[in-house]
Amino acid sequence: MTAVVAEHAGLIGERGVSAAVTGLGVVAPGGVGTEAWWAAVLRGDNAIGPVTRFDAAGYPATLAGEVVGFVDEDHVPGKLLPQTDRVTRLALAAAAEALRDADLDPAGLPDYSVGVVTANGAGGFEFGQRELQALWSKGPRHVGAYQSFAWFYAANSGQISIRHQLRGPSGVVVTEQAGGIDAVAQARRQLRRGVRAVLTGGFDATVCPWGWTAHLAAGGMTTRQDPVRSYLPFDADASGHVVGEGGALLVLEDGDAARARGARVLGTVEGCAATFDPAPGRGAPRLLDAARLALDDAGVEPADVDVVFADAAGERTADRAEAEALAALFGPYGVPVTAPKSRTGRLGSGGSALDLVAALLALRDQVIPPTATGGRVADDCPVDLVADGPRPARLRRALVLARGRGGFNAASVVRGAH
C-alpha cells in the first residue's frame, strides 16, 4: 500500500516545482476580503452563529458559519445573477480580489498561459434546490435552462475562466475538505508543465435545507446551541463540527516568471501530497502518510516546520487520530498547532484553501492565529494548541492538513517570503 500512496502523491504534487503565491482572495465567515478576514481571525472574532439563510428551527443542528455582508450585486454582473449559485458568486468575488492582489492582468499575457483549478464538494446546492422545488410544485416548464450547469461542481472554474478570459488548463477537484489543497497541488502540476499562472483554491456553500439534510445524514455536526462552545477541536468537551460557507483562492505563478515581472511574492508552495484511507477495519487512517510525503516532496524535515494548521475535526475520535499523527511526526507537544476554522466552521472544499491563506498570512506577519477552545485540551490529544490569543513566533514554514469525507487526506508545506 505504501507504494500506491507514494505514487498517488507523485501524481498530485511533484518535487522541484517553484510555485510562488502572488495573490490572495477570501470570502469567508468573518470577512469579505483577505485583510478584513485576517484581522477578524487575529482578534479572535467568532463568526459562528444561528443559521439565518433559512429557518433551521426544525433541525437538530442550528449553527453555521455564514458569510455576512456579502451583497451579490457589488461583486457579480447582473447578467450572471440568474445563472449562478451563491457558491459561484462568492468564488467570483474572491477571484477578482486574488487577481487584483497579484497585479496580474491575464489579458496582457499570451493566450493559454493562465488557467484555473478549483475545488468544490457539493456544487450549487441552493440553486439546485430552488429548481427542484419549481419542478415539483409548478412543473418542468418552470425549471430554468441554467439548471443544466449552475449546480455543477465545475461551475466555479467555468465562470471564473469566462469572466477573466483564463484560457489555460482548467479543472475541478472533488475531495470535500481536502479539496482546497488538492486543487493547489493540481495547479502546481500545471506550472511544472509550463503554464505561467493558475488561479486556484476552493469554495463551498451549502447553508440551505437540501445541503443541511445532507450534512446531517453524513454525521459529525454538533447540536449545541451556544456558538462559543460549539466547535472545539482537540478539546475534552468536543461535540462535533459546525458547517460553514465560503473559501479562498490563490494566484500561483512560476517563480521565475513572477520574479521577472517584479511581482510581490507572499510565499511558496514547497510540497503537496495526498493519500486515501483504507476501508473501515482494514487499516489505520493515512493522514500521517500524507504529511510525511508532503515534507518529502518539499525536501524538508519535521524540524523545519514551525506551525501546523490542523484539519481539526472537532470530534473526539478524529481529533485523537490527528493528534497521534502529529505526535508521531513531531513528538508530543512538539510543534505549535492551530485551527482558525474553529471560529468559521468547516467550509468543505473552501476549508483547506482558507487554511493555506491563513498559513501564508501567519508566515507574513510572524504570528500564529488562535483556536477556539472550551478551556482544556484533551489528555489524549498531546498537541501544543494555540488557544489564548495570537502567539508571536519566528515562522519559516507551515504544514497544512486536511481530511475530506470518504477517506481523502491532503497535506501541503508552504514557506514564507522572509
N, C-alpha and C positions, 0 to 999 in steps of 0.2 A: 504493500500500500504506500510506503514511503516514496517509492519511485513514481507512482502515479501522482502523488501530491506535488513532488518536485517538478514533474513535467507540467502539471497544470499551472504552477506558479510561474514557470518559464514562459508559458503562453500569455499570461496576464501582464507580467512586468519583467523587463529584461535589463540585466546589469549593464552599466556603462552609458545609459541614456541620460543626457543632460536636459532635464525638464524644469525650466525656470518658471516660477509663478510671477506673473506681471500684473494681474488684475483680479479683483475680488468683487463679487456681488452677493448680497444677502437680503433675503426677505424671510423673516422668521419670527416666532413669538418673542416679543421683547423689543423688536426694532425693525423698521423698514429702512434698509441701507446698512452697510457694513459698520461704519463708525457708531451709528446710533445703537445698533445691536450690541456691539462690543462694549460700549460704555455701560449699557444695562447689565451685561454679564459681570463686569468688574464691580459694579455696585451691589451685585447680589440680588437684583430685582427678580421677583418670582412672576413669570409670565403664564403660569398655570392658574386656571380659574374655571368657574362653571361654564358649561357649553352655552354659547349664545347663538350659534349658527342654525340651530333647530331646537325644538323642545325635547330635551333629554330627560324630562321628569319620570318617564315610564321605563327608563333603562337602569340597570344596576350600576353602571359607571356614568358619572355625570360631569367629570372634569376633563379639560382639554387644554392644550397649548395652542391658542389661536393667534393668528396674525391680526392685530388690532390697528385700525387707522389706515388700512390699505384701500385707496379709492381707485377702482378699476380704470376709470376714465382718465386718471392722471398718468397712467403708465401704459395703457394699451389703446391703439387707434380704434375709433368707433366701429369701423368695418370688421374688426376682429372680434368684437364682443359677442356677436351672435354665434360665432363658430368655435369658441374656446371655453374650456372648463376653467374653474378657478385655479387649478394647479398650473395650467399653461400661462395664465395671466401673471401669477406670481413668478414663474420662471422667466417670462419675457422681461419683467422689471429687473430681475437680477442680471439677466444677460446684458441689458443696456448699461447697467452700472458697471459690470465687470469690464466690458469693452472700453467704457469711458475711463475707468480707473487705470486700465493698461495703456491708455492713449493710443489705442490700436484702431485704425480705420481699415477694415477689410477691403473697401473699395480702392484703396491705394496700393494693394498688393496684387500679385498675379492671380488669375483665376485658379481655383482648386488648391490654393495654398493654406486656406484656413478652414477647419472643419468643426463639427460639434458632436460631442458624445455625451449624452445624459443618461441618468438612471431614473427609473420610475417603477414603482412596485404595484400600483393599483390602477393606473390610467385615470381618465376623467370620471371619477365615480359620481360626483354631483351632477354633471351633465347627463350621464347615462341614466341616473335615477329619474331625473326630470323627464327624459324622453320615454322611459318605460311607463311612468305614470300617465303620460299623454296617450301612449299606446293602449293601455288597459282601460282608461277612463273615457277616452274620446274616439279611439280607433286609429288605424295605421296612417290615415291621411294627415294626422296631426303630429306625426313624427318627422322632424326636420331632416334634410339631407346631410347636415353636418354631423349627425349621429354616426355616420359611416366612418368618421375619423377622429372626432373630438374626444371620444372615450379611450382612444388607443394609447398604449404605453409610449409610442414613438411620437406622439403629437407635440411634445415639448421640443424635441430635436428638430422636427419638421418646421414648426412655426418660427423657431429661433433662426433656423437656416434661411428661411424665406425672408424674414424681417431684416436680417443683416447681410444677406447675399453671401452666405457662407457655403461655397460650392465644393469645399474639400470633403474628405471622408467623414461620413456621419453615421450615427448608430444610437442604439439604446441598450442599456443593461438592465435586466430584471432580476435582482437578487435581494430585494427588500432592503433591510437596514444596512447590509454590506454594499449596496449598490453604488453609493457615492464614491467609495474608494475604488471599487471595480471599474467605474467609469473613468476615473482619473488614470488608473493603470492602463486601460484601453487607449486613452488619449496619448499616454506616454509611448505606447507602441507605435501610434501613428507618427509621432515625432521621429521615432527611430527609422521609419520608412521614408522620411524626407519631407513630411508636412511641416509648414512653417509655424503654425499655431493651431491650437484646438481650444474651443470653449467647452468646459466640461464640469460635471458635478451632478447633483441630484435634487429632485423635488417630489414631494407627495402632498396631497391634500384630500383627506378622507373624512372630514368632520361633517358628516351628513348621515341620515338614518341608514342608508344602504351600507356605507362604509362602517358605521358603528356596529351594525349587526355582524359584519364580517370580523371585526376586531374582537367582539365579544365571543364569537364562535371559536376564534383561534386561541383565546385564553391569555392570561398573564396581566390583564388590566386590573388596577386597583379599584376597589369600590368605595374607598374613603371619600368623605365629603370635604375634608379640610385640605385646601390646596398646599398649605405649608407642610403637612405630614403625609402627602400623597405618594410621591415618587422619591424614595430614599435608597439609592444604590449603596450596596455594601453595609447597610445599616442593620442592626439587630432587629429593628422593627419594620423592615422592608415588607411591603404587601403587594407589590406589583408595579407596573409602569402606567404612565399617562400617555395617551396618544396626542401628538402634535401635528401641525401642518407647516409647510414651508421648506426651506433648504438654502442651498448656496451654489454658486457657480464660480469657477476659476478660469482664468486665461493661462494656459500652459504654452510656453514658447520654446523652441530650440534655443538653448543657452547662447550659442554663438550668434544667432540671428538677433536675439534680444539685446545682447551687448552691442552689436553692430549698429542698431538703431537708437542706442542710448536709452533703452527702457529702464525704468526702475524695477529692480528685481527684489521681490519680497521674500523669496526663499526658493528652495529647490526640492522637488520630489526625488529623493535618492533611491527609494526602494519600494516595491509593492509585491504582494503575494496573496494568494487565495487558496483555501482548502475546503473540502467538503467533509462534514461529519458522516460517520458510518450510520447504518440503520440502527435504531434503538436495540440495545442488547448485544451489539456486535463490535463494541469497542468504545474508547473514550472520545470525547469531543476533540477536535483538532485545531482549536484556536491557538494553542501553543505552537503547533507546527507552522501556522501562518505567520506568527510573529517571528519565529526563527528564520523562516525563509525570506521574509521582508528584510531582516537585518543582513542576511547573507547577500541578498540582491543589492543592498546598499553598500556592501563591503565594510560593515562596521560590526562592533561587538556590543553586547548588552551594556558594558561600562560606558559606551559612547552616548547612550540615551539619557537625557536629563529629566524627562517627564513623559508620562503615559496618559493619553486621553482614552479612557476605558469605554468599552461597549456599555457596561453598567445597566444590566437588565432590570435591576430593582426587584428581582425575585430571588429568594434565598438560595435555591439550588443553583441557579445560573450564576449568581454573584459568587458563590463559593467556588464554582468551577473556574471562573475567570481569575479569582484571587489566587487559586492554586497554580494556574498557568503563569501568572506574574511572579509568584514566589519561586517557581521552578526556573524562571528566566533570570530574575534579578536578585533572588534571595528574599526572605520575608522582610517587608518594610524597606526594600532595597532601593526604591525609586519613588518620587512623588507621583501620585495618581490623582486624576481629576475627572469629573464628569459634568461639565456645564449643562448638558442636556437635562439634568435633573430639575432645571428651572424652566425648561421649554417643552418638555415631553419628548418622546421618541418620534422622530419625524419620518419614519420609513426611509426611503432612499435619500431623503434630504438630510438625515441624521449624521451619517459619516462624512458627507460633504461639508456640513456645517462644522463638524469636529476638526476637519482639516483646516478650515479657515481659522477656527479658534486656536489651533496649534501654531499656525503661521503668525497670528497676531500676538500670541504669547511669546514666541521667539523674537518678534519685533520689539515688543515692549519690555521683555525680560521680567515677566510676571506670570504666575500660574493662576488661572481663574478658579473660583471656589465651587464646591459641590454642595447641594442641599443635603442636609443630614438631620436625623432625628436626635442626634446627640451622642450616639455610641456606635462606633464601627463594630461589627460582629466579630467575636473572638475567632471564628473560623475563616475570617477574611483578613489575612495578615498584610494589609496594604497601608501605605502612608498616604491616607486620603487627605487632600487639601480641602478643608471644610470651613475654617473660621476666617473667611475673608480672603482676598487675594494674597498670594505669597510671592514676594520678590525673590528671584533666583537667577543664577547665571545659567542661561539656557542656550545650548547649541543645536540639539536635535530633540525631536519628539517622535514617539511611536503612537500611532492612532490605530485603534482596534474596533472592529465591528462584527456583529453576528446577525445574519438575516434568517428569518423563518425558513425552514426547510433544510437547515444544515449548512448554510453558507457562512464561511469565515473569511474576513479580509483584514489585511494589515498594511500600513504604509509608514515609511520613515521619511520625515521631512526635516530639512536643515534650514536654519535661518540665514539671513544675508549678512549677519555680523561676521 
